[in-house]
Amino acid sequence: MTTHTAMSYDQLPIIDLSAADRGPQARALLHAQLHSAAHDVGFFQLVGHGVTRAETDALLTAMRAFFTLPEADRLALDNVNSPHFRGYTRTGDERTGGARDWRDQLDIGAERPARIPGPGEPPYWWLQGPNQWPAALPGLRTAALAWIDRLSAVAQRLLRELLTAIGAPAGFYDPVFGEHAHPHLKLVRYPGSAADGTGQGVGAHKDYGFLTLLLQDTVGGLQVQREDGRFHDVPPIEGAFVVNLGELLEVATNGYLLATNHRVVSPPGATERYSVPFFYNPRLDARIDPLPFPHAAGAPGITTDPANPLYAEYGYNELKGKLRAHPLVAERHHGSLLAAA
């Protein structure tokens, strides 16, 4: 008997979140699909999320306007000027796995005043602070902050359905979010292939938090590491978010739910690719308690990687990643943290 396992990798599972509103039978099927996708793959495509085309277009229009600003206007927001890792990163200035990522981007978070850690306070409070906005494009601030609010609501609902799907209390992690949650939004442009031929748009990595909701354009390039150990393309689906689980859900479930390696291969030649990842993260000081759920006894344990320790206190998890990804910011503002690492 011949089996064609490669066929199962042609597309990620497609989950329709609106099924939660279509009665007990549809919701039960949704939960079965969510359970399988989160346990077996750690990635899926989300439709039925309620985000409208008009809302999406408002963000994409503002984003494209940002990347058409003169370079001097974008560099005025250089994240090297922000000890909070907010602002514009030039192409090649970010690192993943120690190698250069061939993309430029604008990093945006919750709009809050800077919190400088005092004596004895955790250094991750450096991650809280104001964003940098382009003076020539006031609509970007409105569009980006509205997107953070909109996707926070989608992610909250999705997380509650996911926890229900594996038999856990739906609101178990509600207390670690709320008004002091630490969401993160990236507006990303991949300008095509690097002149030296390296294909790393962004290197293989896992995300720090709970859930990531990615809006990608039609160019493609996102790849997910599947059960065969190889990286497989994620074909774009109109109107869908690509969802992946972050390291905190792997920690919370002792490895029952998967945080999965993924990467982006640079588009060919001078082809541009745009993407908007949204990271649904808890409070910086949140400690992630183990999730009580029926499958806990059979959980395999979290991935052990000495080069990438996982922390139950979220702020340390993100700070670890930011110091590695943005060495110029780290060297300018956080030399003492690098020395202690």
N, C-alpha and C positions, 0 to 999 in steps of 0.2 A: 504494500500500500504506500503510495507516494503522498507525502504531506508538503504543503506549500506554506511554511511558517512565515516567509517574507511578506505574504499578502496581509497578515495581521498588522503590519507596520505601515501600511499605506496612509493611514490617518489615525489620529488620536481618537479616543472615545468622544462622542458628541453628547453633551448633557443639556437638557432643556429645563432650565430652572422654573419656568412657568408651570411645569407639571405639578409643582407643589400646591397650586391653586385649583387643580382640576379633579379633586375628589380623592378618597382614600386609595383607590386602586392605582391611579396615576402617580400619586405621591410615593406609594410603596415601590413602584417600578423605578422612580427617580432615585430613591434611596438605595436600591440594589445596584443601579448603575454607578452612583457616586461611590459607594463602598468599593466596588470592583476597581474603578478608575484610580481612586486614591490609594488603595492597598497594592494594586498590581503595577501601576504605571507611574503615579505621582503627577501626571499631566492629563489634561483633557481640554476640549473646546466647549465653551459655554455659550449657549444661545438662550433665548427666552428670558433675558436678564432685565428687560424693560428700558434700557438706555436707548434713546431714540437717535435716528439718523441726524436730526437737527442738533442734538447735543454733541454728537461726535463731530459733525462738521464744524461747529463753533470752535472746538479745541484744535482740530487739524488746521483750520484756516489761520488761527493765531500762531500755531507752531510753525507753519511754513513761512509766515510773515517774519517770524523771528530769525529763521535761518537765511532769509534773504536780506537781512540787515547788513550794512557794511561791517566788515570784520572788526573795525575799531569799536563799533557799538557793542558787538558781542564780547570783545576782549575787555571792555569796561566792566564786565560782570565776571571776570576771571575768578574761578573758585579759589585760586591761590590767595586771594585777598580775604577769604572767609575762613576763620578757624572752625566754622560749623559745617564745612564741606558743602556749602550751597553755592550755586552759580554755574558759570559756563566752563566746560572743560574742552580745551582745544583737541583736535584730532591727534591721537597718539600719546596724550598725556595721562590717560588712565591705563592701569595695568590689571590683567587677570592672569593668575598663575605665574606672575613675574614677567609676562610678556606684554608688549604694547597692544592695546585695542585700537583698531582703525575706525574710529567714529568720533564725532563731537556731540555734545549734549548739554542740556540745562537741567541741573538738579534742583528740585523744589520740594519743600516740606510744609508742615503746618506753620502758619505765620505767627511766630511767638518771639518775645524778646529774648536776647541772649541770656543764658545762664552760665556763668563762669564758675566752675567747681571750686568750692572753698576747701580749706585744709581738712583732710580726711574724707572728703566727698568723692564719690566715684568719678573717674575722668570722663565717663560717657556723657556727662551733662554738657560737654562741649558740643555735642550733636544737636542741641537745642539752640535755635537762634533765628534771626531774620533771613528771609530770602533776598536775592538780588534780582531786580526787575529792570528791563530796558525802558529808559525814559521815553524813547521814541515809539513805544508800543504799549500804551496803558491797558489795552484790552487783553493783553496776555495774562496779566495778574488775575483779572476777573475770570477768564476762561479756565485757567489752571486750578485756581482754588475751588471753583465750582465743580471741576472734574474730580478733585480729591474728595469733596463732600459726596458727590454722586456715587463714585465707586466704593467709598467707604460703606455706604448703605448696601450696595450690592454684595460686597464681600462679607459684611456682617450676616446678611441673610444666608449666603452660601455656606458660611462656616457653621451656622446653626443647623442647617439641613445636613451638612456633612457629619457633624457630631451625632445627630439623631440617627443617621444612616448606619453608624457603627455601634449603636446602642448606648451612646453616652448622653449625659444631660445636655440639652441644646444650648443652654446659657452658661455652661461651666466657665467659659473664658470671658464672658461679658465684663466682669470686673477689671480685667487688665487692659481694656480698651477705653471707651468713654471719651470725655472731652480732653483727656491728656494723652490720648493715643499718639503714636509717632508715625503717621503715614508718610510715604515718600513717592514722588512722581519724577520720572525722567522723560524729557523730550529729546529724542535721539535721532540723529542723522548718520547714516553710513554713506560716505561719499564715493563708494566704489572701491576698487582694489588698490592697495598700497603700491607705490612705485617699485618697491623691491620685491613685489610678488607675494608677500606674505598674505595669507588668507584669513587671518584672525580678525573678524569684525569685533567679536568679544569672545574670549577664551572660555573653555569649559568651567562651569561653576554651579553652585547651588545658591539659593537665595536665603537671606538671614531669618526672615520673619515667619508669618503664618501662611499667607496666600499672596500670590502675584497674579494680577489680571493684566494681560498684554493685549494692546490694540496694535496690530501690525498691518502694513499695507499689502499690496498684491505682489510685491517683488519676491518675497520668500527669502530664505537664508537661515531661519531658525531651525536648529536640529536638537533632538532629544535622544539621550542615551537610553536604549530599550533593553529588554531582558537578555538579548544576545550580546550585549556589551558594545554594540556598534551605535554610531550616531545616525539617526534617521530624520529626513526632512519633515517639517510640519507644514503641509500645504495650507495657505491662507483660506479662510472661509468668510465670505462677506457677512459682516454684522456680528461675528463671533469674537469673544475674548479667548485667548489661550490662557488657561489657568494652570499654575503649578503650585505645589505645596512647598513651603519653606522648611528650614531646618528646625524651627521650633515645634512644628507638628510631628516631625520625626522624633524629637526629644520627648515631647509630651506623651507619645504613644509607644515609646521604647522601640521604635523602628517598625511598628505595624503599618503606619502610614509612611510613604516614601517622599523624601526630598531628592529630586532626581537631577543629575548633571545635564546641563544644556549649554549650547553655544550658538553663535551666529557666524556663518561663513560670509565674508564680504561679497557683495554683488559684483558681477563681472565688469571689467573696464571702468567706465565713468558713470555707471548706473547708480542712482541714488536710491537708498531705502530709508523709510521713516518708520519709527516704532515708538510706542508710548507705553512703557511698563509702569504699572501702579502697584506699590508694595503695601499690603495691609499689615501694619506692624502695631504691636501693643505699646504701652507706656515704656519709656526707657528703663524705669526702675521695676518693671514687672518681673516677678519670679514665676516661672511657668511650672505649675504643679503638675504631677503626673495625672493623666486623664483616666478616670474610672470608666471602664467599658468592658463588655463581656469577653473580648478577645485578648485582653491584656496578658493573660497567662501564657498565650502562645506567641507573644511578640518576640522577634528575633534579636532585639537589642539594636542600639543605634550604630550607624556606620562609624568605625574607628579609623581615624586618619590623623596621625600625629602632627601633620602639617596644618590641619584645620580643626582645632579643638572646638567643641560645641559647648555653649554656656546656657544654663537655665535662666540666668538673668539677662533679659533681652539686650540692654544697652551694651554690655560687654561683647555680645555677638556681633552687633552692628559696628562698634568701634574697631574691633579686630579687622573687619572687612574694609572699612573706610581707610584705615592707616595703610593697608596693603595696596588698595586700588588707587589711591591718590597720593603718591609719594612726595610730590612737590608741596602739597598742602601740609602733609605730615612734617616734612623737614622745616618748613617755615614756621609753623605754629606749635608743633607738638614733639619737639626734639626729645624732651624728657620722657615722653611715652615710648618713643622708639628705643631709647636707651634701656628702658625697663623691660621691653618686650623680649 
